[in-house]
Amino acid sequence: MRKLVLSLNDKEAANAELFGPKAANQAALGLAGLPIPNGFCVSAEAYRMQLRKNNLLELINKLPQADLMESRLLTNEIRMSLFDSPIPEEISDVLLKSREGLCDNVNTPIVVRSSALVEDREGSSFAGQFESFLGLSGEKEFLTAIRACWAALWSVRALRYMGSHQIDPSSTAMGLLVQPLVNAISSGGGLSKTVNGEMILSATWGLGEAIAQGEVVPDRYELDSDLNILHVEMGRKTHKVGCHLHDGEASSVVSKDDRKKRCLSDDQVRELGAFLQRGEDLIGMPAEIEWACDKEGFKMLQVRPLNTTEINEKDEVWANHPGVSGHPGGIGWASGKACVINCECELNRVAPGDILVTQVAGPSISQILPMVAGVVTELGGSTSHLASLARERGIPMVLGVLDATQNIPDGSNVAVDGVTGTVKWLGTN
């Protein structure tokens, strides 16, 4: 039997069919000489063993014939069993032994990330749809996070996403990635090639969760393929996310001085741009990365395919109309009626073909992406998870538009240019 756990230094760890693309790509980055946190990956076979141990295959086999209500009951039972059932010793012993050898300091917090066999692929990134757990300590927390990541494959959010991409949850499995938490001074993401041929880097203070969840407007840096810096735009970095042992994630206010400072120097921008290009070379297509920078330098945390397909022609009626700018999602152009919402409870107001205008670019909004023509948000950046989900669906999106929900009238005609990051609007109908 193949090993359930492999170090990221092992060449076989780069096998996406065994460990999932997220873990495999992380291993491939390290094997190619790029800086990554040390760590190990857990084979999807461990997930399958847990299914068999708890007789869940019988429930899964009932799903094709189940009606909607029965299907919901079955998937909930599968999810809860994966989360609640103890991990067999033949698996947990291997996991705990690998965890003990991960860090020299037992007080170093660790991270457990999902690595489903279907995620981080072209056309189905699953950005923000599964689970990641940061700042874990102790055996109990660690094993609970493992079970929670397995259970996340059957969450309502993940099942809805899989349904919209014609993916059968019973045909896939969940690998895992385990690493020490990077004590990040700054973090962010990057796009190796926009429609205009430029690279975009985003950065904020602390952990990158604030960008991923669309909670801040990050600094934005644009480069050409020769690593010349073309444009620098300061973000609105009002708070940062940190993580401490026993306390988990915590948000804190960024000082006024740090809000005015760039997260990256010119030299760091060029260094990171070079890493981004190497990530693109590694996966053989335009790439999206996540990174963190501690006192020792950059660490690459993730690389996945980037959708850069241009869709829709611009309507020249809008050419000379004034507008506002933000961070481009990186794809497409669209127009429609603005639906301004201020909380998730108002999502039922969104109609097919609307331009969604909202504050936070959180992944939870992904459930209505299939019905909207475009998205405008006050927070977030080009590398937020929601931007990734919009790109793969070809939906124009502009993020970080200051006071968008106050300035764009509800019901007005709106045009969204996801390539230039421009939003324009006319009066209400």
N, C-alpha and C positions, 0 to 999 in steps of 0.2 A: 504493500500500500504506500502511496506517495505520502510525504510528510505533510502534516496539517499546518505546520508553522515553518516559515523560512525567513532568514535574515534578508534585509533589503540588499545586502552585498552578494547574495547568491544569484547566479545568472538565471536560474529557473524562476526566481521571484518575478521576473519580467514577463511571465506567461499570463496574459490577460484571461485566458480561458479557465485558468485555475484560481487566480486571485482577484479577478476583476480589473478593468482598465485603470481605475484610480491608483490602486496599489502597484499594479504592474508598471504603469508609467512613472510612478515615483521611483521604483527600483531602477528603471531604465535611465532616468535622469542621473542617479547616483553612479551607475555603472559607466555612464558616458563621461564622468568626471565633473558633473555639475554639483554644487554644494546642496546637500539635503540633510535633514536631521537623520541620525541613525534610527533604526527601527526594525520591525518585522511585519510580515503579512500573514494573515490567517486564510487558509484555503476555503473555498466555498463548500468543500466536502464536509467541513465541520458543521456548517449549516444543515446540510443534507442529513448528516448523522443525527442531529438534534430533531429533525423532522421524523426520522424513522424511530428514534427512541421514544417519542411521544405519540406514535401512531397517527401522525398528522397527514400522512399520504392518503389515508382513507377519506379524510375530509376534503382534501384537495381534489381527489378524483370525483367527488360529488358535484364540484362546481360547474362543469359544462352542462349538466342537466338541471341545475337549480334555477328557480325563478329569482326575481330581484330581491325579494324579502329574504328568501332562504340563503341566497348568495351573501347578503350582508351579514346574516347570522353566522354563516360558515367562516367567512373571512375574519370576523371579529373573534371567533373561537380560536382560529389558527393564530392570530396575532397575540391574543392573551396567553395562549399556551406557550408560545415561543418566549414571551416575556417572563412568565411566572415559573416555568418549569426549570428545576436545577439542571446545570450542565453536567453530563456524565463525567466521571473521574478520568476516563481515558482521554477526554478532551481538555477538561479543566486543569489537569496536572501539567499538560504540555503548555497550556496558556500561561499558567502561573510561573512555571520555570522560565519561560521566555521573558516574561515581565520582569522577573528578578534580575536577569542579566542585561536588561535594557539600559539602566542608568547606574552610574557609580554611586550617586547620592540617592538614598532611599526616599528622600524628601522631594525629589524632582517630580513635579506633576506630569502626568502623561495624557495623551490624546488617543481616543479610539474613533476612527472614521469608517463609515460604510464604504464598501467597494463592490457594489452589485455588478454582476456580469454584464448587465445591460446599460450601465451608466457610462458617461464620458465618451460616448461614441458620436460620430457625425450624425446629426439629426436628432439625437436623444441624449442630451447632456445630463438630465435629471438634476440640474443645479438646484440645490436647496430642498430636494424632495425627500431625501432620506435623512439620516441622523449622524451627527458628530458630537462627541462628548469631550470637553476640555477640562483640564485641571483635576484629573482623577487621582485619588490616593487610596491605598489599601486594596486588599484582595476583593472585598465585597463590592466596592464601587466599580472596580475593573470588570468583574464578571457580570454585574448588572448592566453595565454599558454594552458588553458583548451581546447579551440577550436582547437589549433594547434595539441594537442595530439590526439583529436578525428579524425582530418583530416589525421593524420599520418597513420591510419589504411588503408588508400587508397592511400598512396604514391607509386610511381613507385617501389622503393626499397622494400617496404613491400609486395607489390603484387607479385613481382618477387620471393621473398622468399616463400610466401605462395603457389605460383604455383609449385615451386620445391618440396614442401612438400604435395602436393595434398590437400591444405586447401582452402575452399571456404570463401572469405572475408564476404560474406553475411550471413554466418552461425555463425559468432562470433561477439564480441562487445568489446568496450574499457572501462575498469575501469581506475581509476587514484589513485595515491598516492601523498599526499601533506605533506611536512615536513619542518621544519626550516633547513636552510643550516648549516651543520657542519663546523665550522671554523677550518679546518683540519691542523694540523701540518704535519701529514703524512697520506697516504692512500694506499690502495692496494686491493689485493684479496687473495684467498686461494683455494687450491684443497685438499679435505680431503683424497683422496686415489688415487695414481697413479697406473699404471700397476705393478710397483715394490712394492706396498704396503706402500709407503711413503706419507707424507703430504708435500705440497709445499706452501709457503707463498711468496708473492711478495709485495714490498713496495717502495714508492717514496715520495718525499716531496710535500706538498700541496695536492690539490684535486686529486682524482683517475682518472680523465678524461685523464690525460697524459698516463696512463697505458692502460686504456680502448680503447683509440684511437690509441694505438701503437706508441706513439710519443717519448717515452724514454725507456731505458733499466732499469728495476727496480732492486733493491736488491732482491736476492733470498735466501730463507731459507728452508732447508729440515729437516724434523723431522720424527721420527718413532712414532708408536702408543703409546709409553710410554712417549712421549714429550721430548725425548732426541734429541738434535740438532746434526744432522749428517753433515751438510755442510752449509757454509755461503759464498755467492758470491756477491761481491759489484757490483752494476749496474753502468750505465753511465747516471747519473741524471743531465743532463745539464741544464734543465729548469723545472719550476714547474707552475702549473695552480692554480690561486687564483680566488676569486670571491668577488666583493664588491657591496654594494647597489648602484643602478642606473647605475653602470658601467658594470655589467655582468662579464663573464669570461675574464680573462686576463693572459697572459703568462709572466713570468719573469725569468731572468737568475739566476741559483743557484750559490752561491758563491763557490770559489774553495775549501774553508774549508769544506763546507757542502757536496760537491760532494764526499769528502773522508770519510764522516761520515756514519755510518750505520743508517738507519731510525728507526730500532728497536733494543732494548737491548735484551740480552738473556732472561731475565724475561718476557719482552713483547712478545717475540716469543712464549714462552711456554704458556702464558696467552691466546694469540690469537689462538694457536693450540688447546687449550681446548675448546674455543668457536667454533672452526671449527668442532671438534668432536661432540659437542652438536647440531650443525646445521645438521650434518649428521644423528644423532639420531632422530631429529625432523621430517625430511622428509622421513626417513626410507630407505635411499640409499646414495651412495657417493654424496658429495655435493661440490658445488662451491660457494664461498662467495665473497662479496665486503664489505669493512670496511673503517672506517676513525677514526683517533685518534686526539682528541682535548686536551686542557689542563686538562679536566676532566677524560680523558681516552678513551677507545675504544667505538665505536658505530658500530653495525652491520647494514649494509645498504641493503643487499640482500642475499638470499640463493636460489639456484636452483639446480636441478639434474645435476650430472656430468657423462658424458659418459666415461667409462674406458675400453671399449671392445678392446681387442688386435686383430689386423688383419694383414694378410700377413706374410709369413716367410721370414727371411733375406736371401739374396743371399750370400753364403759363399765366392764368388769371391771378395767381398769387405772387408772381415774380417781383412786382414792385411794391407789394404790401409790407408795411413795417412789421417787425416781429421781435421776439426775444430769443436768447440763446441759452443752451445748457450743454450737458455732456451727451454726445451722440451715442445711441445704442449701436450704431454701426451699419444699419441696413434700411433700405426702402424709403418710400414716400407715400403718404396717404392723407386723405381729408375726410372729415365727417363731423357729426354734431358732438359738441363737448358734453360729457357727463362728469360733473365735478362732484366727487365724493370726499367726505372727511373722516370716514371710518368704514371698517369692513361690513358693518351692519347695513350700509347703504348699497352694497354691491348688487342687490336685486334690482336697483334702478337702471343698471347698465343694459342697453339694448344692442342687438346685433348691428355692427357697423359704426358704433359710437367711438369717439376718441376719449379714452379714460383719462381724467385729470385727478391726481391724488397727491398726498403728501409723501408717504413712505413707500419706497420701492421694495416691499417685502415679498418673499417667494409665495406667501399665502395668496397673493393676487393671481397667481398663475392659473387658478381654476377658471377665470373668465377670459384668459388670453385668446382662446379659440374664437370668441365672438366679437372681439373689438377690432377696429381698423388701425388703431395706434394708441400709444400710451405717453403721458407726460407726468413726471413726478417732480416734487420739490427737492427731494433728497436722493441720495444714491449717485452712482457713477457708471461709466461704461463697462466696468467689470463686476457690477452687482449681479447677484444670481438671477434676479428678474430680467435684467438685460440679456443674459445668456439665454434664458428661456424664450424671450421675445425674438432674438436673432434666429434661433433654430426654427421658429414658426414664420419667419419673414415679416414680422410685425415691426413697423417703424416705432422707435421709442426715443424720447429725449428726457434725460434725467438732470437733477440738480438745477431746475428752473426756479429761481427765487420767486416766492409768493405766487406760484402758478394758480393755486386754488382760489386766491383772492382776485387775481388780475384777469383770468380767463373766465368770461361769463358762462354760466351753465346754459346749455342750449345753443351757444354760438357756433358758427361754422369755423372749424379749426383745421389747419394744415400742419402736419408733422413731417419734418425732414430728418430721418434717422441717420443720414450720412453727414450732414453739416451740423446737426444739433440745433436746428432752428424751428421755432414754433410761431405760427402766425394765425390770427383770427379776425373774423368779421363779426358784425352784430348778430343778434339772435334772429331766428326765422320769424 
